[in-house]
Amino acid sequence: MDLTALPAINATLNGMATLLLIVGRILIRRNRIDAHRRVMISAFSVSTLFLALYVLHKASRGFESLTYHATGAAKTLYLTILFSHLTLAMFVPVLAIVLLRYGLKGEIASHRRLARIAWPIWMYVSITGVVIYVMLYQLNPVSG
């Protein structure tokens, strides 16, 4: 089975999650709670699909890592983004699940408190997921 398209699909899913997170935030600020709920469940679903396809892609390649071939400041920038992305990405599934639980159970005060922390982290991880894809798969210089 050819899974070479998965990195691009995963970047698209991260981009979709970013847009859904933005729309969800706009909706809740306009007090459109039902629409906010639907959009945020969609963001969670898109992120869950991303995670499943990411693990499938990594497993299909024996969990090998693709090397970023740039040097100097570009390499430092890439590694900084990658490290911060991976570190924060470990927390997103747990934060998202707890947020969904609070929201669906009507524990609004707890949901709001956690969302103030979780939303920017989830946004950062979604955006940097796309940035990492572009750097690694589109702008990665050939090893010389």
PEWORA-V787100 format. One record per pair of residues at least 12 apart in sequence whose ideal C-beta (glycine too) atoms are under 7 Angstrom apart, sorted by the first residue. I is the first residue (numbers start at 1). J is the second residue. Records with the same first field share a line. If there is no record, write none. Layout:
BEGIN
I: J / J
END
This chain:
BEGIN
3: 56 / 57 / 60
6: 53 / 56 / 57
7: 57 / 133 / 137
9: 53
10: 50 / 53 / 54
11: 129 / 130 / 133
13: 46 / 49 / 50
14: 50 / 126 / 129 / 130
15: 130
16: 46
17: 43 / 46 / 47 / 50 / 126
18: 123 / 126 / 127
20: 39 / 42 / 43 / 46
21: 43 / 119 / 122 / 123 / 126
23: 39
24: 36 / 39 / 40 / 43
25: 119
27: 39
37: 103
44: 96 / 100
47: 96
51: 93
66: 136
68: 135 / 136 / 140
69: 140 / 141 / 142 / 143
70: 141
78: 135
81: 128 / 131 / 132
82: 132
84: 128
85: 125 / 128 / 129 / 132
88: 121 / 124 / 125
89: 125
91: 121
92: 121 / 122 / 125
95: 114 / 118 / 121 / 122
96: 122
98: 114
99: 111 / 114 / 115 / 118
102: 114
END
